[in-house]
Amino acid sequence: MELRHLRYFITVAEELSFSKAAIKLHTAQPSLSQQIKDLEDEIGVQLFHRTKRKVELTDEGHVFLEQARLTITQADKAVTMARQVAAAKVQCLRIGFVPSAEIRIFPYILPRLRVKIPKLQICTLNLKETDQITELKKGDLDIIFINQDFQNDTFASQLVLKEPLVFMLPKQHPFAKFEEIKLEQLKELELTILSNKLSQPLSKTILQYIEFNKIQFKTIHETNHIVDCIQAVNSGVSCAILPSYMEALATDQVIVKPLAKPLPSLDVFMAFNKNPPNQATEQFLEEIRQVFALDQFALYAS
């Protein structure tokens, strides 16, 4: 016995007409009659007295009608409660990121996402790129923002933005008065950059720029902490090449100057599962597509 049999029976009992009940149920009358007969055969009692002029409930039918209504009411209540629990359940979106995403992307996407999914819990983790990729593969992160193109049969990758690199030097340095610094002048300066261990794409981009343009610095220091780069410039010890978002963290003792040969940009990619595991991930992809004018097909075609 299925719930639809009970619904058919209740409708016929209320209409006391197979033809009217069939219209109400959007089904054919012969099919409805057969469904009721199957129900009677299954429970082993006659539920209706049928004549050419009228349809009446039997005594057994009256009792069955009362219980059938209770059963349907309880079933509907169970469905409603289950849906309410699902709606109330807190969704969680787990995002790994490099710092530029926190400044350039999140302020424009996360507020929109919270409007679309009010109960959404967003967990953002600032991790090394290798750790982000590992966590994405394990399914412990839903979306990651990294400075390299990571994609395979399971994961797609999309370029979201290009983060300009800037040259920072102490405000009191003699070169600070120049509108532009010539590359040959850099041989008098010490340079501090982030180590390959912390950010391989950033380190690689900077070193390739230096090598390609045959630039010679007095010395090149590497550090595992981005704050150390800023501090080295702030204290007057060194200059630095950093993503432009770091200007917001610099003190008034740090100045940004263009080089004669423009610095490259650092690509910021978004990587995610080609089959988004939840509504929150799908909505995030839709919001970022709209805000950053990304091609919808490209999000899944990688």
C-alpha positions as CSV (number, residue, x, y, z in Angstrom):
1,M,0.0,0.0,0.0
2,E,1.3,3.4,-1.0
3,L,0.3,6.9,0.2
4,R,-1.1,7.6,-3.2
5,H,-3.7,4.9,-2.7
6,L,-4.8,6.6,0.5
7,R,-5.0,9.9,-1.3
8,Y,-7.1,8.4,-4.1
9,F,-9.4,6.8,-1.6
10,I,-9.9,9.9,0.5
11,T,-10.7,12.0,-2.6
12,V,-13.3,9.4,-3.8
13,A,-14.8,9.3,-0.3
14,E,-15.1,13.1,-0.1
15,E,-16.6,13.4,-3.6
16,L,-18.6,10.2,-3.5
17,S,-18.1,10.2,-7.3
18,F,-15.4,8.4,-9.2
19,S,-15.8,10.8,-12.2
20,K,-15.5,13.9,-10.0
21,A,-12.6,12.4,-8.0
22,A,-10.8,11.5,-11.3
23,I,-11.0,15.1,-12.5
24,K,-9.8,16.4,-9.1
25,L,-6.9,14.0,-9.2
26,H,-6.0,14.7,-12.8
27,T,-6.3,11.0,-13.7
28,A,-8.5,8.8,-15.9
29,Q,-11.6,7.4,-14.2
30,P,-10.9,3.7,-15.2
31,S,-7.4,4.0,-13.7
32,L,-8.8,5.5,-10.5
33,S,-11.4,2.7,-10.2
34,Q,-8.7,0.1,-10.6
35,Q,-6.5,1.8,-7.9
36,I,-9.4,1.7,-5.5
37,K,-10.1,-2.0,-6.4
38,D,-6.5,-2.8,-5.8
39,L,-6.6,-1.1,-2.4
40,E,-9.7,-3.1,-1.4
41,D,-8.1,-6.3,-2.5
42,E,-5.0,-5.6,-0.5
43,I,-6.8,-4.8,2.8
44,G,-9.4,-7.5,2.2
45,V,-12.6,-5.4,2.7
46,Q,-15.0,-3.5,0.5
47,L,-14.7,0.3,1.1
48,F,-17.5,1.5,-1.2
49,H,-21.0,0.5,-2.3
50,R,-21.2,1.2,-6.0
51,T,-24.3,1.5,-8.1
52,K,-24.9,3.3,-11.4
53,R,-26.5,6.2,-9.5
54,K,-24.3,6.7,-6.5
55,V,-21.2,5.8,-4.5
56,E,-21.4,5.3,-0.7
57,L,-18.9,4.4,1.9
58,T,-19.4,1.0,3.7
59,D,-19.1,0.8,7.5
60,E,-15.5,-0.4,7.0
61,G,-14.9,2.5,4.6
62,H,-15.9,5.1,7.2
63,V,-13.5,3.6,9.7
64,F,-10.7,3.4,7.0
65,L,-11.4,7.0,5.9
66,E,-10.8,8.3,9.4
67,Q,-7.5,6.4,9.8
68,A,-6.4,7.2,6.2
69,R,-6.8,11.0,6.9
70,L,-4.7,10.6,10.1
71,T,-2.0,8.7,8.2
72,I,-1.8,11.3,5.4
73,T,-1.7,14.2,7.9
74,Q,1.1,12.5,9.8
75,A,3.0,11.8,6.6
76,D,2.7,15.4,5.5
77,K,3.8,16.6,8.9
78,A,6.9,14.3,8.6
79,V,7.8,15.8,5.2
80,T,7.3,19.3,6.5
81,M,9.5,18.7,9.6
82,A,12.3,17.1,7.5
83,R,12.3,20.0,5.1
84,Q,12.4,22.5,8.1
85,V,15.4,20.7,9.5
86,A,17.2,20.8,6.1
87,A,16.4,24.5,5.8
88,A,17.7,25.3,9.3
89,K,20.8,23.2,8.9
90,V,23.9,25.5,8.7
91,Q,25.7,25.3,5.5
92,C,29.4,25.6,5.6
93,L,31.7,26.9,2.8
94,R,35.4,26.3,3.3
95,I,37.8,28.6,1.4
96,G,41.6,28.6,1.3
97,F,43.3,31.7,0.1
98,V,46.4,33.7,-0.5
99,P,46.3,37.2,1.1
100,S,45.4,39.1,-2.1
101,A,42.1,37.2,-2.3
102,E,41.2,38.3,1.2
103,I,41.6,42.0,0.1
104,R,40.7,42.0,-3.6
105,I,38.0,39.4,-3.7
106,F,36.3,38.5,-0.4
107,P,34.9,42.0,0.3
108,Y,33.0,41.9,-2.9
109,I,31.8,38.3,-2.9
110,L,31.2,37.2,0.7
111,P,28.6,39.9,1.6
112,R,26.6,39.0,-1.5
113,L,26.8,35.4,-0.6
114,R,25.5,36.0,2.9
115,V,22.5,37.7,1.5
116,K,21.7,34.8,-0.8
117,I,22.3,32.2,1.9
118,P,21.7,33.9,5.3
119,K,22.5,30.8,7.4
120,L,25.8,30.2,5.6
121,Q,28.8,29.7,7.7
122,I,32.0,30.7,5.9
123,C,35.4,29.4,7.0
124,T,38.4,31.1,5.4
125,L,41.9,29.7,5.9
126,N,45.2,31.5,4.9
127,L,47.3,28.6,4.0
128,K,50.4,27.9,1.9
129,E,49.5,27.1,-1.7
130,T,50.7,23.5,-1.4
131,D,48.6,23.0,1.7
132,Q,45.6,24.5,0.0
133,I,45.9,22.1,-2.9
134,T,46.3,19.1,-0.5
135,E,43.2,20.1,1.4
136,L,41.2,20.7,-1.8
137,K,42.1,17.2,-3.0
138,K,41.0,15.7,0.3
139,G,37.7,17.5,0.2
140,D,38.5,19.6,3.3
141,L,38.3,22.8,1.3
142,D,35.6,23.7,-1.3
143,I,37.4,26.5,-3.1
144,I,41.0,27.8,-3.0
145,F,42.7,30.9,-4.3
146,I,46.3,30.5,-5.3
147,N,48.9,32.0,-7.5
148,Q,49.2,29.1,-9.9
149,D,47.0,27.3,-12.4
150,F,45.9,24.0,-10.8
151,Q,43.5,21.8,-12.7
152,N,43.0,18.1,-13.7
153,D,40.1,15.8,-14.5
154,T,38.5,16.5,-11.1
155,F,39.3,20.2,-10.5
156,A,38.8,23.3,-12.6
157,S,40.9,26.5,-12.4
158,Q,40.0,30.0,-13.4
159,L,42.1,33.2,-13.5
160,V,40.2,35.7,-11.4
161,L,42.5,38.7,-11.4
162,K,46.1,39.9,-11.8
163,E,47.7,41.4,-8.8
164,P,50.3,44.1,-9.7
165,L,53.7,43.9,-8.1
166,V,55.2,47.1,-6.7
167,F,58.7,48.3,-5.7
168,M,58.9,49.7,-2.2
169,L,61.8,51.6,-0.7
170,P,62.5,53.7,2.4
171,K,60.9,57.2,2.2
172,Q,64.3,58.7,3.2
173,H,66.3,57.0,0.5
174,P,67.8,59.3,-2.1
175,F,66.1,57.4,-4.9
176,A,62.7,58.3,-3.3
177,K,62.9,61.7,-5.0
178,F,63.0,60.2,-8.5
179,E,59.8,59.8,-10.5
180,E,61.1,56.6,-11.9
181,I,64.1,54.4,-10.9
182,K,66.4,53.1,-13.5
183,L,67.3,49.4,-13.5
184,E,71.0,50.1,-13.3
185,Q,70.5,52.1,-10.1
186,L,69.2,49.0,-8.3
187,K,72.8,47.6,-8.0
188,E,73.2,50.0,-5.0
189,L,70.2,48.6,-3.2
190,E,69.5,45.5,-1.0
191,L,66.3,43.6,-1.9
192,T,64.1,41.6,0.4
193,I,61.6,39.1,-1.1
194,L,59.5,36.3,0.2
195,S,61.1,32.9,0.0
196,N,60.3,30.2,-2.5
197,K,59.2,28.1,0.5
198,L,56.4,30.5,1.4
199,S,55.3,31.6,-2.0
200,Q,56.9,29.8,-5.0
201,P,54.9,31.7,-7.7
202,L,55.7,35.1,-6.2
203,S,59.4,34.3,-5.7
204,K,59.6,32.7,-9.2
205,T,57.9,35.8,-10.8
206,I,60.3,38.2,-9.1
207,L,63.5,36.3,-9.8
208,Q,62.5,35.7,-13.5
209,Y,62.0,39.5,-13.8
210,I,65.4,40.2,-12.3
211,E,67.1,37.6,-14.5
212,F,65.3,38.6,-17.7
213,N,66.2,42.3,-17.2
214,K,69.8,41.4,-16.0
215,I,69.2,43.4,-12.9
216,Q,71.9,43.3,-10.2
217,F,71.0,44.1,-6.6
218,K,73.7,44.6,-3.9
219,T,72.2,41.6,-2.1
220,I,68.9,39.7,-2.2
221,H,67.5,38.5,1.1
222,E,64.7,36.0,1.4
223,T,62.3,35.8,4.3
224,N,59.5,33.5,5.3
225,H,57.3,36.3,6.6
226,I,55.7,39.0,4.5
227,V,55.8,41.4,7.5
228,D,59.6,41.1,7.6
229,C,59.7,42.5,4.0
230,I,57.7,45.6,5.1
231,Q,59.8,45.9,8.3
232,A,63.0,45.8,6.3
233,V,61.9,48.7,4.2
234,N,60.4,50.6,7.1
235,S,63.6,50.4,9.0
236,G,65.6,51.7,6.0
237,V,67.6,48.5,5.6
238,S,66.3,47.3,2.3
239,C,63.8,47.7,-0.6
240,A,61.2,45.1,-1.5
241,I,59.1,43.8,-4.4
242,L,55.7,42.9,-3.1
243,P,52.0,42.5,-4.3
244,S,50.4,45.9,-4.4
245,Y,47.8,45.0,-1.7
246,M,50.7,45.3,0.7
247,E,50.7,49.0,0.3
248,A,47.8,49.1,2.8
249,L,50.1,47.6,5.4
250,A,53.0,49.9,4.8
251,T,53.8,52.8,7.2
252,D,54.4,56.4,6.1
253,Q,58.1,55.6,6.1
254,V,57.6,53.4,3.0
255,I,57.2,54.8,-0.5
256,V,56.3,53.0,-3.8
257,K,58.1,54.0,-6.9
258,P,57.8,52.7,-10.5
259,L,60.8,51.0,-12.2
260,A,62.0,51.9,-15.7
261,K,60.9,48.4,-16.7
262,P,57.4,47.8,-15.3
263,L,57.1,45.0,-12.9
264,P,54.9,42.0,-13.8
265,S,51.6,41.0,-12.2
266,L,50.9,37.9,-10.1
267,D,48.0,35.8,-11.3
268,V,45.3,34.9,-8.8
269,F,43.6,31.6,-9.7
270,M,40.5,30.1,-8.2
271,A,40.4,26.3,-8.1
272,F,37.4,24.1,-7.3
273,N,35.8,20.7,-7.9
274,K,34.1,20.5,-11.3
275,N,31.1,19.0,-9.6
276,P,30.4,21.5,-6.8
277,P,29.6,19.5,-3.6
278,N,27.0,21.9,-2.2
279,Q,24.7,24.8,-2.9
280,A,27.1,27.3,-1.2
281,T,29.9,26.5,-3.6
282,E,27.6,26.8,-6.6
283,Q,26.4,30.2,-5.4
284,F,29.9,31.4,-4.7
285,L,30.9,30.5,-8.2
286,E,27.9,32.4,-9.6
287,E,28.6,35.5,-7.5
288,I,32.3,35.6,-8.5
289,R,31.3,35.1,-12.1
290,Q,29.0,38.1,-12.0
291,V,31.3,40.4,-10.0
292,F,34.5,39.7,-11.9
293,A,32.8,39.2,-15.3
294,L,34.1,35.7,-15.7
295,D,32.9,33.5,-18.5
296,Q,30.4,31.0,-17.1
297,F,31.6,28.3,-19.5
298,A,35.2,28.8,-18.6
299,L,34.4,28.1,-14.9
300,Y,33.7,24.4,-15.8
301,A,35.6,24.0,-19.1
302,S,39.1,23.8,-17.7
